[in-house]
Amino acid sequence: MYVCVCRAVTDGEVKAAIDAGASSVQEVTEACCAGEDCGACHDMIDELIAERRNLVPLARVASAARRGRAA
């Protein structure tokens, strides 16, 4: 799915930028150019940032639970 139609940036590219450390719309824009033109995708980028932030702690908790440890 395209997140940024102006720059033809997909959700996969935005997620990869976030996973590589981008934690704001500006940082995502610097990493993959999403949001550089009209800005209509900024809300979607913010949502993806929030979604990806929530995945990491949950993955750590699940991994720790499988090993029988507290996160």
N, C-alpha and C positions, 0 to 999 in steps of 0.2 A: 504494500500500500504506500502511496506517496504521502509524505508528511508535508513536504514543501514542493508545490507544483511549479513555482517560479524557477527553481533550481533542479527539479527532478530528483529530489533526495527522498529515499525510501525510509520507512520505519526501521528497517534493518541497519541502515547506515547511521541513523540517529542513535539507535540503541548501542551500536558499536562505539560511537563517540562517547556516549555516557559510560559505558563499561570501561572505556579507556581513561576515564577520569573527568570528563566534562560534567559540571554540576550546575550550570546555569545556561540560559538561552544563549547568552553571548559566547560562552565556551563551546557550546554545540555548534554555533555559527562559525566560529573560528576553525573547528575541527572538520566540518563537512559542508559548510556554506548554507545549510538550512536556515531560513529566516533572514537571509541577507537582503532580500528585496522588499516585498510589500508588508511582511510581518504578520500576515493572516495565520501563519502556522505557529506563532509563538505560544499560544495556549496549548496546542497539541504537544509541542516540545516540552513545555512545563509538565504536562500530564505524564509523558514518557519518563521524564527525570524522576518524578515522584514514584512511578511504577517500578523503575529499575532500582531506586533506593530501597524500596520495600522488599524486593526479591533477594537482595544480598543477605540481610539479617535473617530472613526466613530460611534461606538455604543453609546458613550457618547453624541455626537452631535445629533443623531437620538432620543435618549431618551429625551434630553433637548427640542428638537423641539416638541415632542409629548406633553410635559408638558407646552409648550409655553414659554420656557425660552431660553436665549442664553447659549451656551456651555461654 
